[in-house]
Amino acid sequence: MTTIDTMFEEREVVREAAGRWWMFLVTGIGWLVFSLLIFRFDMTSVTTIGILFGAVAIAAGLNELMAITVSTTGWKIAHGILGVIFVVIGIVAFVEPGSAFAALASVIGFFFLFKGVFDITLAFMTRGEFDLWWLQLVGGLLEIGLAFWVAGNFREKAILLIVYTGLLALSKGISELFLAFKLRSLQRDVRAA
């Protein structure tokens, strides 16, 4: 593929992505509502947490699969792989909620660490393009702080895992809203050009 073909493909992806900004607005609002529902739970059973985590994983997987429609070729593959992995993990969490609880307790700190580093990197990469880049930076710093907090030995792991699942959904909702407004801004720029 030549450089000109690549430029036209990227321009077409940008135009398509910018036109679908509203999908990320809807999913961002959905994640925020889901987060609110999770924070209303006061149950501390291992089974409930495993099932909640399964629901979050499946929703994240479907969200990744939806992101394929607004990505370039290389990112389509990455979003597809992540989407399938999340859906499989969610199904396993529904089948074995006790095992999902133990696995979640073991890896949640690493997830927040990697997500925080990714969000900070993305914030710095887009700081010249978007005025609200610093909000993503603050979110990434909070996620890294959560990663180290989670690494501690807590007596109330069940309650904390409900909180972590809620924070994960909240973080995803805020990220989706940022993406929606970034794409909306991009849509105006594409129309102007």
Secondary structure, DSSP 8 states (H G I E B T S, - for coil): --HHHHHHHHHHHHHHHHHTHHHHHHHHHHHHHHHHHHHT-----HHHHHHHHHHHHHHHHHHHHHHGGGS-HHHHHHHHHHHHHHHHHHHHHHH-HHHHHHHHHHHHHHHHHHHHHHHHHHHHHTTTT-TTHHHHHHHHHHHHHHHHHHTS--S-HHHHHHHHHHHHHHHHHHHHHHHHHHHHHHHHHHHH-
